């Protein structure tokens, strides 16, 4: 990013910081959403497991041995339990993979933003110092050129063969 006298560099810097802030806010929102999903998945898995356990209690009756309805119900409650374990495992995988990676990315982005801002501040400070030095050198150079021109003008006048002389000197 260059520094322009029109302030375009400042505008670009502020736009980049605004983008970084917006991305960090988005990632915070993503993190909250993932956490809410994990919580609801765990709660649903727990409720489904409890429902399966409740349904399996009724299946242990001696009179229902060989019943097609009891067999279908047992299969259904076993599927609920299996689904419950799968949902819980997915919630844990979401936490261990996606949420951990998102958190690491957020930390990385915050560090990068901090480094960028520190570097920009350092470069801006150096730019300001150098601009001041250039102005001092410019003023010094302008004064030196004026002095040189004055000395040169006086020198030219002092060695010029075309000096105005009086008419009496020409007669000789």
Number of C-alpha atoms within 10 A of each C-alpha: 9 9 14 9 8 8 10 13 14 16 11 14 18 12 12 14 15 12 12 16 15 12 14 18 13 12 16 15 12 14 18 13 12 18 16 12 15 21 14 13 19 20 15 15 23 17 13 20 21 15 15 21 15 12 17 17 10 12 16 12 9 7 8 13 11 9 10 10 10 17 14 11 17 19 13 15 21 17 14 20 20 16 15 24 17 13 20 20 15 15 21 16 14 17 17 11 11 14 19 14 13 17 14 12 14 18 13 12 16 15 12 13 17 12 12 15 14 12 12 14 12 12 13 14 12 12 13 12 12 12 12 12 12 12 12 12 12 12 12 12 12 12 12 12 12 12 12 12 12 12 12 12 11 12 11 11 12 10 9 10 8 7 9 7 8 8 8 7 7 7 6 5
